[in-house]
Amino acid sequence: MTEALQAAVPGQILDGNRIARAVREQARRGVERLLAERGVRPALAVILVGDDPASKIYVETKQRACEKVGIVSKVYRLPPEISEDELVHFIYRLNRDPALHGILLQLPLPDRALEKAALAEIDPEKDVDGLCPISQARLINGDPGLRPCTPLGVIELIDRTGIDPAGKRAVIVGMGALVGKPLSMLLLERNATVVLCHEFTRDLAGEIARAEILVAAAGKPGLIRGEWIREGAIVIDAGINRTPAGIVGDVEFETARRRAGFITPVPGGVGPMTVAMLVRNTLIAAERIVTQLR
């Protein structure tokens, strides 16, 4: 029997809210240390284009999390009709503001066609979302750099089980640029054997049944049936789906819990971890920028 199948109690809940609080507390101590030793308080710029209600809620959540640990959070609200040149130039100016250590572009933009150029303009040293082309290249090459927040949150949740991913079969359902693809790189760095599934995968149930670590990131409610889960597997549900019954994940939770060794709830699993990793990334960016200025 492999280590991944040896959870002491089946169906242990990975409480993202609790773990996120621990990550934020660690960041708070780091902020205090940076302020005491270097006189620098980390500062994050958040760019919100348009007035999408969901995006506004996400930005407010991120702003509160930053303020709780002592990070300055500045929200720049831009009109939905902003042109590509205007948005790129705005980011250019933020890149060159020495008082700012992190830049986050809230996605999606009202005009999705602007996203590629806007992300490409973000200074990789300030790219706390880890989504600019240079940050992505650093991830693929295994070079130091800021990593995407949600995949980092997933890795932190896996680490909290006490189980080493090395040698484990990790199946990711969903190959998006925000979660699936970068997470596959992070798991490969940890020496997991990674299988990346998508809508064209044959025998999805069979792939999931072989997963010692399963990450669901397809954005389809109830896509993964509970009886497919391997006994004792680590199940991380990164799906957030709004349904008439409320917010649910991609995994049938109750059935899956009876088979999993560890499992995240939705909500209260990956979501809080994403915000906590943004806080941590902002601190890391500030520390690196300050070190470079020495």
N, C-alpha and C positions, 0 to 999 in steps of 0.2 A: 504494500500500500504506500502511495506517495505521500509526501508531506502535505500536499494540498487537500488530501482527503482525511486529514486527522484533526479537524476542528473538535474541540472538547465537547461542545454543545451544538447540535445541528441548528441551522437557521439563526446564527448570531447576527444581530442588527449592527451594521456599521453606521453609527449615528453621525451624519455629516455635520449637524449643528454643533455637537459636542467637540468633534475633532477640529472643526473650523475655529471654535473659540480658543482652543489650545494653540493653533497656528497663529491666530491674531495676537494672543498674549506674548508669544515668542517674538513676533514682529514689534509689538509695543516696546518690549525691552530693548530691541535693536535700535529703534528710533530714539529712545532715551539715551542710549550709549553714543549714537552718532552725534546727537545734539550736544551731549556733555563733552565729548572728546574733540569734535571738529566744529562745533557751533553751527551745524547744518541740520535743518529739518527737511526731510523728504517732501517733495511736492509733486502732485500728479495733475496733469491737464486732461480733462475728459471733453471730447468734442461730440456734441449732440446736434445732428443735422435734422431739422424738421421737428414735428411734434407728435410722433407716434407714441401712443399711451404706454405700450409695453416697454419701449426703449426708455421713456422717462422714468418708469418705475425701476428699471435695472440701474440707471444712472444714479438715482437717489439712493438705492441700496449700496452701491459701490462708494458713493460719497460718504454715507454714514459710517461704513466700515473703516474707511481711511481716517476719518476724524476721530473715531474711537481709539485708534492706536497712535494718534498724534501726527498723522500725515496730512499736509495741507492738500485739499482737493479743490480744484478750480474747474467749474463747468462752463464751457463756451458753447452757447446756443447759436446755431447758424440757420439761416432760412432754408427751407426745403428746395428752393429753386436755385441754390448756389451752383455756379458753374465749376467745371473741373479745374480750370486755371485758378479761380478764386480759392477753392478748397486746398489745392496743392500749395498755393502761396501762403495760406494761413498756417498750414502745418510747417512750412519752411521757417516761418517766423518763430513758431513754438520750439522747433529744433534748436534755434540759436538763442533761446532765452536761458541764461545760466541759472535762473532761479527755479527752473522746472527740470525734474529728473525723470519723469515718466510721461508718456503720451498715450492715450487710449482713444481710438476712434470707435464710437458705439455703432455696431452693425445690427441689422442691415441699414444701408442708407436708402432714402426715398428713391434715389436713382442708382440702382445697383451697378450701372455702367461706370460710375465714378470710383468704385471701391478699389479696383486694382491700382489705379494711378495714385490714389490717396494713401493706401497702405505702403506703396513703394517709396513714398516721400518720407515716411517716418524714420527718424534716426534709429538704427538698430540698438544703439546704447540706451535709448529711451523707450524702446518698443516693448512695453510691459505686457502686451497681449501676445507677443511673439509671432506676429503674423506677417511682418514685412518680408520681402524676398530674401534679404540677407539673413534675417533670423531663421527663416526656413532652411536656407542653405547650411547655416551653422548646425542646425539640428540634424540634417541628413548626414553631414560630414563628421558629426560627433565633436564639433568645435564648441568652446565655451560661448554661451549666449543666453538670452532670455527665452524661455520656453512658453508655449501657449498655456493659459491658465486652467482650462478644463482638463486637458490631459495630465497636467501636473497634479491637479486635485485627485484624479483617478489613481495615479501612482501613490499619492500619500495615503489614500484609503487602503490600497493593497498593502502598503508597508505597515499600516496599523494592525493588520491581521497577524503580523509576526511571521508571515510565510514569505520566503525568498522566491521571487519569480523565476530565478535561474533554472533552466531546464524544464519549466512548466509549459504546457500547451495553452497558450492564450488566444482565445478567439474573440475578435472584435466584429460586431455586426454594425456596419455603417462605415463608409469610406470618405466621409466629408473632410474638408480641409481644416475645420475647426476642432474636430475630435479624432475621428478614426485614423486618418493618415499620420498626424503628428504623434498620436498615442502609440501607433505601431512602431515608430522610431524609438520612442522612450522605452518601450518594453523590450525591443531588440537590444538597446543599450544595457538592459538588465539581464540579458542572456536568456530571455524567454523565447520559446518557439512560437512565432506569431502567425496566425491565420486571419486574413482580412476578408470578411464576407460582405456581400452586397446583394442587390436584387437579382443578379444573374447566377448566384451561387446555387449549384445543384446540391440537393439533400442538406438544406440548412439545418434541419433537425438533427441529422447525423453529425454534422460539424459541431453543433452545440453540445451534443451528448458526449463528445470527446474532450470538451473544454474543461481544464482544471481552473482556468481563470476566464470568465466570460464578461465582456463589456458590451452593453447594448447601447448603440448610439445611432439608431436608424430613424427615430422620430415617428414611429408608427405604433400606436397604442395596442398593447397586447400581442405584438408580433411574435414574441417568444413565449411559447407555452411552458408552463411550469414542469410538466412531465418530461420535457426535453433535457432538463438540467441534470448534469452528472452529480451523483451523490458526493457531498462534501465540497463542491466547487465554490470558488469565490465569485459572486455575482454582483457586478457593478452596473447599475441601470442609470445611464446618462440621458435617457429619453425624458423629455418634458412635453407632454401632450395635453392640451386643454380639451376636455370632453364635457358633455352635459352632466356627467357624474363628478366632475372636478378634474384636478390635475393628476394624471397617471403616467406611468413609465411605459417602456417598451416590453417589459417582462410581466407575466401574470404573477403578481407578487405572492399571494397566499399559497398557491400550489408550489411555486418555486422555493419558497422559504422552507417548506417541509423537506426539501431535498438538498438545499444549499448548505454549505458550512458557514458561509458569511454572505450577507446580502444587504444592499442599500435600499432604503425606502424612497419613495417619490411622493410628495416632496420630502426634503430633509436629508437628502443623501449627497449627490454630486453638486447640486446647486450652491449650497453654502460654501463648499470647497473651492468653487471657481472664484468666488469673491475673496476668500481668504488667500488664495494664491496670487491674486492681483495685488493685494496688500504686500505680500512677501516680495513679489517681483519689483514693486516700487521701491521698497527698502534696498533690495539688492542693487537696483539701478543707481540709486543715490550713493550707495557705498562705493560702487565701481567708479562713478563719475568723480567723486571726491578723491579717490585714490589716484586717478589719472591726473588730477590737478596738482598733486603734491610736487 
